[in-house]
């Protein structure tokens, strides 16, 4: 049974892919990686695996028999290929490649401080790009935070206005004239005349 690594990549994959278990996330990530590595040379795969967290990098290289590389296809073709890796159709959604890329970003080991390069003209950047809206679970969490913040602001304004009204009411009941209600000119209707000095 696979276990989540300390950086949480499989847990992140489970959340991004909206899967019920870490085992399902492991199988989905493995399907994407098996499809992806078929497009890479051995050197490119090793550099890419080294840029990933340890457990996820090991998954990329797991049981790999080096074969001639295939040209990068479009995202749809690669997604269908990854979906065929496991017979369960609910395991990998159509957004599975981007979801996997978001859940296991390279973390740049060593002192180089640069992302690995896979040669000019490689299609890996287009295939593994994460240009997709957030998962429904993350979007839901963000919506809850935003709604909570708006409600907190509304409640604070409501309480502030009620406190101000209560203060004004106490002053009026004590016989004090509230400056906003005091007459401004002698001709103000319904108000007492302005005292003469």
PLY file of the C-alpha trace (Angstrom):
ply
format ascii 1.0
element vertex 197
property float x
property float y
property float z
element edge 196
property int vertex1
property int vertex2
end_header
0.00 0.00 0.00
1.51 3.38 -0.95
2.02 5.96 1.75
1.96 9.73 1.45
5.37 11.37 1.59
6.23 14.04 4.12
5.63 16.89 1.68
2.01 15.76 1.22
2.19 15.34 -2.56
-0.13 12.33 -2.61
-2.48 14.05 -0.20
-2.42 17.11 -2.46
-3.04 14.88 -5.49
-5.97 13.25 -3.72
-7.48 16.69 -3.07
-6.73 18.09 -6.56
-8.17 15.02 -8.28
-11.11 14.84 -5.83
-10.37 11.20 -5.08
-11.57 9.38 -1.96
-8.28 7.71 -0.96
-4.54 8.17 -1.13
-4.30 4.79 -2.90
-6.52 6.11 -5.69
-4.35 9.25 -5.88
-1.23 7.08 -6.11
-2.72 5.13 -9.02
-3.82 8.31 -10.81
-0.42 10.03 -10.40
1.32 6.86 -11.54
-0.88 6.75 -14.67
0.03 10.34 -15.53
3.74 9.73 -14.89
3.86 6.52 -16.97
2.28 8.44 -19.85
4.55 11.46 -19.35
7.82 9.55 -19.07
7.21 7.80 -22.41
7.84 11.21 -23.99
11.19 11.71 -22.17
14.70 10.47 -22.72
16.35 8.72 -19.77
18.39 11.85 -18.97
15.31 14.10 -19.07
13.35 11.72 -16.84
16.18 11.58 -14.27
16.49 15.38 -14.19
12.73 15.74 -13.83
12.55 13.05 -11.09
15.35 14.82 -9.21
13.34 18.06 -9.26
10.32 16.37 -7.64
9.83 15.44 -3.98
11.51 12.09 -3.29
8.49 9.77 -3.22
6.88 11.35 -6.28
10.20 11.29 -8.15
10.51 7.58 -7.34
7.00 7.05 -8.70
8.07 8.61 -12.01
10.90 6.08 -12.37
9.09 3.05 -10.87
9.37 -0.10 -13.05
10.50 1.95 -16.03
11.94 0.13 -18.99
13.75 2.70 -21.12
12.34 2.66 -24.64
12.55 5.05 -27.59
10.68 8.23 -26.80
7.38 9.20 -28.37
6.72 12.72 -29.61
4.59 14.85 -27.30
0.96 14.72 -28.27
-1.68 17.23 -27.36
-3.16 17.28 -23.87
-6.29 15.39 -24.91
-4.34 12.52 -26.48
-2.07 12.18 -23.45
-5.04 12.35 -21.08
-6.80 9.51 -22.89
-3.58 7.48 -22.80
-3.22 8.06 -19.05
-6.88 7.15 -18.51
-6.32 3.83 -20.31
-3.52 2.98 -17.85
-6.15 1.98 -15.28
-9.53 0.51 -16.22
-11.47 2.56 -13.63
-12.91 5.54 -15.55
-13.49 7.57 -12.37
-9.82 7.43 -11.38
-8.45 10.12 -13.68
-10.65 13.00 -14.81
-10.06 14.89 -18.05
-8.16 17.49 -16.01
-5.94 14.78 -14.45
-2.65 15.88 -16.02
-3.00 19.49 -14.86
-4.29 18.35 -11.45
-1.27 16.09 -11.03
1.10 18.87 -12.09
-0.41 21.19 -9.48
-0.17 18.59 -6.74
3.50 17.70 -7.29
5.36 20.87 -8.30
9.14 20.59 -8.69
10.90 21.76 -5.54
14.42 22.46 -6.88
16.95 20.38 -5.05
20.60 21.26 -4.70
22.23 24.63 -5.25
21.45 25.14 -8.91
18.26 27.02 -8.08
16.88 26.64 -11.57
14.08 24.53 -12.91
15.22 21.60 -15.03
15.42 22.12 -18.79
14.32 19.37 -21.13
15.72 20.67 -24.36
14.34 23.14 -26.81
11.11 22.28 -28.52
9.94 19.83 -25.85
6.24 19.81 -25.30
6.42 19.02 -21.58
5.64 22.62 -20.55
2.40 22.59 -22.55
1.38 19.14 -21.35
2.14 19.64 -17.65
0.91 23.24 -17.47
-1.50 23.96 -14.66
-3.67 26.51 -16.43
-7.01 25.38 -15.06
-9.47 26.78 -12.58
-9.08 25.56 -9.00
-10.68 22.28 -8.02
-14.28 22.45 -6.80
-13.15 21.68 -3.27
-10.66 24.60 -3.24
-13.14 26.92 -4.92
-15.70 25.98 -2.27
-13.24 26.73 0.53
-12.42 30.10 -1.03
-16.12 30.92 -1.37
-16.71 30.07 2.30
-13.84 32.35 3.36
-15.12 35.22 1.19
-18.73 34.87 2.37
-17.55 34.68 6.00
-15.50 37.86 5.59
-18.43 39.73 4.02
-20.80 38.56 6.77
-18.31 39.64 9.44
-18.12 43.12 7.88
-21.93 43.37 7.69
-22.30 42.29 11.33
-19.64 44.81 12.44
-21.42 47.64 10.59
-24.79 46.58 12.02
-23.45 46.50 15.58
-21.69 49.85 15.13
-24.84 51.55 13.83
-26.95 50.09 16.64
-24.47 51.27 19.27
-24.55 54.79 17.77
-28.36 54.75 17.71
-28.49 53.60 21.34
-26.18 56.44 22.39
-28.32 59.00 20.52
-31.51 57.60 22.06
-30.06 57.83 25.60
-29.05 61.45 24.97
-32.54 62.35 23.69
-34.19 60.65 26.68
-31.91 62.58 29.04
-33.20 65.81 27.51
-30.10 66.67 25.56
-30.53 68.03 22.09
-28.64 66.00 19.54
-26.62 68.37 17.32
-28.04 66.77 14.17
-31.61 67.50 15.35
-31.03 71.03 16.66
-32.55 73.93 14.71
-30.19 75.67 12.33
-32.21 78.81 11.59
-35.15 80.59 13.17
-37.42 79.40 10.37
-36.86 75.64 10.93
-40.34 74.13 11.19
-41.19 71.95 14.09
-38.22 72.96 16.15
-37.85 75.24 19.10
-36.66 78.76 18.41
-32.98 79.52 18.70
-32.34 81.28 22.00
-31.25 84.93 21.65
-28.13 86.10 23.36
0 1
1 2
2 3
3 4
4 5
5 6
6 7
7 8
8 9
9 10
10 11
11 12
12 13
13 14
14 15
15 16
16 17
17 18
18 19
19 20
20 21
21 22
22 23
23 24
24 25
25 26
26 27
27 28
28 29
29 30
30 31
31 32
32 33
33 34
34 35
35 36
36 37
37 38
38 39
39 40
40 41
41 42
42 43
43 44
44 45
45 46
46 47
47 48
48 49
49 50
50 51
51 52
52 53
53 54
54 55
55 56
56 57
57 58
58 59
59 60
60 61
61 62
62 63
63 64
64 65
65 66
66 67
67 68
68 69
69 70
70 71
71 72
72 73
73 74
74 75
75 76
76 77
77 78
78 79
79 80
80 81
81 82
82 83
83 84
84 85
85 86
86 87
87 88
88 89
89 90
90 91
91 92
92 93
93 94
94 95
95 96
96 97
97 98
98 99
99 100
100 101
101 102
102 103
103 104
104 105
105 106
106 107
107 108
108 109
109 110
110 111
111 112
112 113
113 114
114 115
115 116
116 117
117 118
118 119
119 120
120 121
121 122
122 123
123 124
124 125
125 126
126 127
127 128
128 129
129 130
130 131
131 132
132 133
133 134
134 135
135 136
136 137
137 138
138 139
139 140
140 141
141 142
142 143
143 144
144 145
145 146
146 147
147 148
148 149
149 150
150 151
151 152
152 153
153 154
154 155
155 156
156 157
157 158
158 159
159 160
160 161
161 162
162 163
163 164
164 165
165 166
166 167
167 168
168 169
169 170
170 171
171 172
172 173
173 174
174 175
175 176
176 177
177 178
178 179
179 180
180 181
181 182
182 183
183 184
184 185
185 186
186 187
187 188
188 189
189 190
190 191
191 192
192 193
193 194
194 195
195 196
